[in-house]
Amino acid sequence: MDDTKAQIDRLVEQLNHHNYLYHVLDAPEISDEQYDSMFRLLLKYEKQYGYTPPNSPSLRVGAPPLDKFDKAVHSFPMLSLDDIFFIDDVDEFDRRVKKLLQADYVAYTAEPKYDGLAVALTYENGHLTRAATRGDGTTGEDVTQNVRTIKTVPLSIIDMGTGDDIPELIEIRGEIYMAKADFEELNIQRELNSLPLFANPRNAAAGSIRQLDPAVTAERKLRITCYGAGIIKGLTLYSQTELVHWLKKHLFPTPYRFQPAKDIYEAIDYIKDVEIARAALPFNIDGVVVKVDDFTLRQRLGDKTRSPRWAVAYKYQAHQAQTRILNIVPSIGRTGVITPVAILEPVSVGGVTVSRSTLHNWDEIRRKDIHTGDTVVIERAGDVIPHIMWVVEHDAASVTQVVEPLVCPECGSRAVREDGGTVLRCVGLNCPPQLQGRIIHFASRAALNIDGLGEKIAVTLFESGLVKDFTDIFRLTKEDLEKLPRFAEKSAVNLIQAIEKSKTTTLARFIFALGVRHSGEFASRLIAQHYETIEALYGVKADALSLIKQMGDKTSSAISEFFADARNIETIETLKTLGVTITNPDFSTAENKDTGTKDSGRRLAGLTFVITGTLPVSRKDVEGQIRGAGGAVSASVSKQTTCLIAGESPGSKLDKARALGVRTVSYDEYMVIFGPFSE
């Protein structure tokens, strides 16, 4: 067992090292596949031998959901900082500090003020035991389970070989935040799922860390920067510079461009430099924190009721200006969402000429009472994109009411809202901004399976103008392809043959290939079981679709809206004239679904399975076996789940199944109980 423990410890050490290189330094040394392989091996060993080190990356996968957060009292209050807005105020802070200390010289430090959520991390004997939000400064909320999922948070303080600087107890303070790129990616996914968008990265980070289900937090790409300490036992640090050096040494992320300053003038130079670099930073900041470096001097200065006397936050001013709205036009993005954009009289805001501003959604226009012709205040704060803050006045002579469009501005297809949602979306199959992504999906393995028509080729076809809609795929010739870069005669022939082969498909695959919102492989097969032909779906009502067992309201509405659009039906009919043939082997399997007879071909009718982890056979084969026997396969565990099939490294679905009392079996047990020979 000792050898096994040592092997697990070595794996943990290696994984944590590579995790630090990837997530903190952005300098990976191994591929994602190599990391995943090592991680799966660790999970296997930990499960097999019942030993999980306290700093194991397996502890980051998330714990069972909570009913509520417990209160967490801070060892020392987490005070706010006094905000200042002018360089003269920085000078005044320096004069005040020197006067209180009766000193002629004081050294400072300067660091960006991250726009995130303050937390305190408690480590006992080197291991993370608690993470708490700031709350009211005295008492926060215990969010340990969620913070453990953040890959840049060390689960243990690494012994760097000295053996004498891991304290008995230390509370490290920092800021949890979300990078701009990760925030944009999160909002795109929420938009695709018709969920409300986060207003900014700070709101996204705060909302993510306060999820009762840690699995949700684990999916969000949160980060942390560590900049302070509360209680410390068993370690003596004398300054902010020494603290940051200690944090870096033990692999804690520290503030970008942390700067010791021998006097206030160096701190002021830093403030000016960071303001210039601010827009290009990969994360949002709203200022710079200036601190007295020496901890002994901090003790002499002390604290006020709500803020320390030894630090201030210099806040960058939001750039605002007044201008007039010339027009409000609909703009469509690559996910099909139609948003209003204000066309403005050009105005300089913070040195940048602004002539457009997003209005986010059509409800925002009504909420702020915005019209064409209004004089408005716009602002560029931490974000590059300007926002309309409020209306200054309505010009009665030129004000025009804004009307939400009924059709897409790009393709003329229907513009629809999902029930209760704020998002307006185009349902057009051939909508230009969406087309490239739709074609990639259309040709994918689970859809029409056009071998050779991957993302790069799809982009080339789209950019060359050879493919402007779905029907153009089936009009391509060998001669067309040979004119494109990277296409020789053989590759051109192979793609044409693959396209020809794809013309014969099933209704379930075809519906999935169309990329209708909310209709994945499972929903597409359900529809195919209840509707014999594609023509039977033309004009289908959502109410009729919702009668299908396991068909949700959102999916029913999306399918109905899609097949109510005349342009979509015209495209499908054109595809048929170009040789696309749609069969439906799934329809016959549904004929006996409600007879109550025991049909060996329907032995799993009425049962719902969820699969998690790695199976000894292809997951697709198992799913096909279940569906072929009349059963259903779901992506998530719920009270309606009949059985969870758990392979190697099952993850959070297994925990949820146990919590809900859902039956859990291994693959071998599934084959004995439910498989083709179980009668």
Secondary structure, DSSP 8 states (H G I E B T S, - for coil): -HHHHHHHHHHHHHHHHHHHHHHTSS--SS-HHHHHHHHHHHHHHHHHHT---TT-GGGGG-----SS--EEE-SS-----EEE-SHHHHHHHHHHHHHHHT-S---EEEEEEESSEEEEEEEETTEEEEEEE-TTSSEEEB-HHHHTT-TTS-SB----S--S---SEEEEEEEEEE-HHHHHHHHHHHHHTT----SSHHHHHHHHHT-SSHHHHHHS-EEEEEEEEEEEES----BHHHHHHHHHHTT----TT-EEESSHHHHHHHHHHHHHHGGGSSS-EEEEEEEESBHHHHHHH-B-SSSBTTEEEEE---EEEEEEEEEEEEEE-TTSBEEEEEEEEEEEETTEEEEEEE--SHHHHHHHT--BT-EEEEEESSSSS-EEEEEEE--TTT-B-----SB-TTT--BEEE-TT-S-EEE--TT-HHHHHHHHHHHTSTTTT--TT--HHHHHHHHHHTS-SSHHHHTT--HHHHHTSTT--HHHHHHHHHHHHHHTEEEHHHHHHHTT-TT--HHHHHHHHHH-SSSGGGTT--HHHHHTSTT--HHHHHHHHHHTT-HHHHHHHHHHHHTT-EEE-HHHHHTTTTTS----GGGTTTT-EEEEESB-SS-HHHHHHHHHHTT-EEESS--TT--EEEE-BS-THHHHHHHHHT-EEE-HHHHHHHTSTT--
